[in-house]
Amino acid sequence: MTDYSANSGFDGKGLPFSNEAEQSVLGAVLIDPPSINLVLDRLKPEYFYIPQNRKIFEVLLLMQAKNSLIDFVTVLETLKHENAYEDVGGKAYLTKLVESVPTSANIVTYANIVRERFYLRSLIGVSKDIIDEASSGAAEASVLLDSVEQRIYEIRQGRTLTGLKHIEDVILGETYDRLEKIKNPATRMDYIGIP
């Protein structure tokens, strides 16, 4: 397994994450699929630091959104269908996830740990950016302060740290794309709401 602590934070130390908490969330969903509903409002795929854990959570969310049966075999098959089976470690890694958590009773606690570590990593990233921008002297202090406030607000709201988006990007990149998928009979059912 890869040593993820090599990705350094602000001071050269490893970025904060808990592989055990990430694995426990995933394992809890595998042994008790309805428990995913307890963490839907707490976690997003990008909160997972380990790429294979992030991909597995994405697949679980996809399956849950499609109201698919979630169990060990269906998750394996969905990973194969998404061409992610080898990337996540295959059957051996899913088995490890199931074996790593004795009960799903603490899934909310595990999810809170994953989310907390994501916020810390986000703060470290924003801090690096702020120092770089302040050191360069390219921006006025008032503009930099406004930018800092916005970035911290985005972290607190659990949003991705992309900053402001131009309305054209939102309409053309996201809204238009979604409308095209709704219009296409092949993808329509994946994007429309409940009739």
Disulfide bonds with the S-S distance in Angstrom:
none
